């Protein structure tokens, strides 16, 4: 079967930054000392991503770029072989009319179209490097996130991945753990570590009536609230309910564009399955442990399909993240220990305070507390599963 490349991206013209023999240490234009001059290519890229897409915010555009790093990389299979997918190879950008149209990638078209222009703007940077670097820059806008590792030199994808390699929220826990193991030998602990990303994640398509439904009460902060709040008893749905991959949430109240908390079936399952429950519970109020565990798991994810030793360690050019807020994990207003549903009996649950307030927490739609915030959406070839690229 022949696949059409996006016309703006002649594959031969897309050089990668892989270099056979590393040069000596180099000082980039911003003063960063790097082990190889190729790393300096990413300094202006980080600046352009912030100026043109992210605007320094941990908002919807940052959330979507982080999601793209996972969906591009996890599309690989040890059991099915190389023809199934190349992992972190940028195939989402090279073949934007193929993978973004898979049902499991619903909504990914926005971030794909936002990144495609940077391939021509920075022709020495490959699509795979662009996807992973953009995600590292994006998550750094979220207070409390770690500075992710970044290695450069991924060759461009030569074919799209097959459908069926993306774990979905309605999958049972055995299916999810087996998919991660097949993709790259991820342990149950590493799977839970990767899901720290859900602390700054929101859903647009699990409930089709909702836009940017958050998974915890602090979607603009990289903290451990996701691990606490998934352990709270569900009391309702922020939208219609009875959606595939969704279970009841502890904070369903919505008001205007401030959407209540949406709970994924997969998050709930991982929080209670005997293979993962103690790992999940162990991250509650353990900010540094959670952040460093996420960093380690992301470093493994980001090189799926490649030998890390063949890539150049350019971690130094990943911008320093915003510092953590310093606020410990806490029960949202009206919630407390009585609402906990714990499946790990071997770990003592930490003593937490409850936020002040007589009414259920209302989660802001925008990081500045407003109900209307700016997002970036470039035109491009990628469309969502239903053919709607809006």
C-alpha positions, 0 to 999 in steps of 0.5 A: 500500500502506498502512503501519501506524504504531506506535500510540504514535507519532501522526506529526502529534504528533511535532514535529521540532526544525527551525526556519525562522529560527535563534535567537541563541547559547544556553547549555544547562542543562549550560553548553554553548554552542550556535548554536540553542536547539533543540540544548538539547533533546538535553542531557537526551536524552543523559543519559537514553540513558546512564541508561536504555540505555547505562549509560556502557558500550561494550557490546552496547547501544552496538554495536547503536545504532551499527549502527542509525544505518547501517541507517536511513541507508543505505536510500536510492537515487539510482537508484531515487528518493525512493520507495525510502527517505528515508535518515536519516529514522528510518523504522526507528522510525516503521514498526517492523514493516516495515524491522526485519523485513527479513532484512538487518536481522536483530537490529536490532529490539532497538535499535529497541525500545530507542529507541521510548520516547524518542520520547514522552519527548522529543516535540520530537525527531524519529525521524531525529534520535533515531537519529543522536544515539543512535548518536553518544552510544553510540560515544562510550562506546568509548575512542578514538572521535571526537566525531561531528558531529550536525545536528538537524531531520530531518523524520519519515519518511512511508514505510518504505524498500524491501527490498534497500538494506542491503549484506550480508556475502556481497555481493561488493566490486563490489556493496558499492561500487556500493550505497554509491555509489548511496546517497550517492556514497561513495568506496571510501575512505569505505566503508573509513572507515565500517567502522571501526565494526566495531572495536566491533561483534559479530554475533549472527546470522551464525553462529546458534549464537553470541551477540555474536561480536566482529570483533576482539580489542578489541570495547570499544575504538575502535582499529585492531585490526580493520584489523590482524586482518582481515589475519591468516591465517584458521585456523578458525571460532568456531562452526559454520563454513560460514555465509553471509557468514563466512570463517575467522578468525585467533582462533577459540578460544571459552570459555563466553560468551567467543566467538572472533573472527568474520570477515565475508566483506565485511571480508576482501574489502575488505581485499584488493580492489585498490580498497580494500586500501591504504585498509584497510592504511593505517589499521593503527596510525593511530588519529587518522587512522582516527578522523577518517576515520570521523567525516567519513564518518559526517557524510556518512552521517548526513544522507543524504536531507537538505540539511545546510544545512537542519539545525542544527549541534548537534555541541556537545551530543554528549558528549565521548568517552572518550579512547583507551587509548594502546595501539598496534596489536599482534599478538594473542598467538601471532600475528606478521608471519608471519601477515600476508596483505597485498594492498597492496604500495605501503604499508610495513606498520608494525612492531608488537609481539606481545602476551605469552602462550603461548596464543591470545587469548581475547576477553572477552564483557563490557567488565569482563572477566566472562562475564555482563553486563547488557543492556537490552531494552525491549518493543516492536513491532519483531521480527526477520526470523524473528519472534523478538524475543528 
